[in-house]
Amino acid sequence: MLLDKALLARRFGRAAPRYLRHARVQEQAAGALLRAVLLRRPAEPVARLLDVGCGTGLSTALLLEAFPGAHALALDLAPGMIDEARRRLRGKPVSFTVADVEAGVPAGPFELVASSMALQWTLDPAAVLRAAAGRLTAGGLLAVAVPVEGTLRELREAYAAAADALALPAWRHPGLAFHPAALWAAWARAAFAEVEVEELELEERHADARAALESVRGVGASDCGGAPGPAALRLLRHALAAWDARFARHGSVAATWRIAILTARGPRSLP
């Protein structure tokens, strides 16, 4: 997957001030992640927790409310997101770091390492999960919410229909290439002794396909593999028309998100 991390950071940073206006799915995913954490709970009192890809601090705030004695380390690639998180979490027991988790997971140990709707933007998710395992205490818990295969299937089908109509190869940006939930589970099982995965499906309704796409872009998620050329832009226009034509119902169109909630404990001894 092509992924320009500097471009990714800029786009998420620009989206930070308006993020919460578009983050309905992200809010629901963070809530589901918290419920999974409370169900499985670390085997030890949570003194330190790490939030990877904290964004504007949505998930960090929920975790601190759930574990009032904990100190959080909130990490994000985008300085703009960290700025918003600082404002949101002012006065809370939290430290912030602007960093790429693929350059190294911060030193622990942590009783809880969490990440909500962020690890899909990593080039080697399996390596990130292995590294996170090495930062947990013996009784610590990893908890991840991530969009998986089936997310934005309306856009994928619309692209396929448009490409066929235009006799063009389908152009995909990285946000459409979601890994299957089973693959996330396999990566986790290579690093942890106990893994549980559940999937949930969330549907948003938008006035039309363009509004749906703008909502996705509103949280910073867009093509971060480089600027598309004229053929890709032409394909996008036809894909939006196909999305409207195929998925309009009762005056709105659907945008479906499929989310995997993964929890893991018992870090394996890795070479």
Beta strands, then each sheet from edge to edge (+ up, - down):
strand 1: 48-52
strand 2: 71-76
strand 3: 94-98
strand 4: 110-116
strand 5: 136-147
strand 6: 192-206
strand 7: 248-249
strand 8: 252-267
sheet 1: 3+ 2+ 1+ 4+ 5+ 8- 6+
sheet 2: 3+ 2+ 1+ 4+ 5+ 8- 7+
end
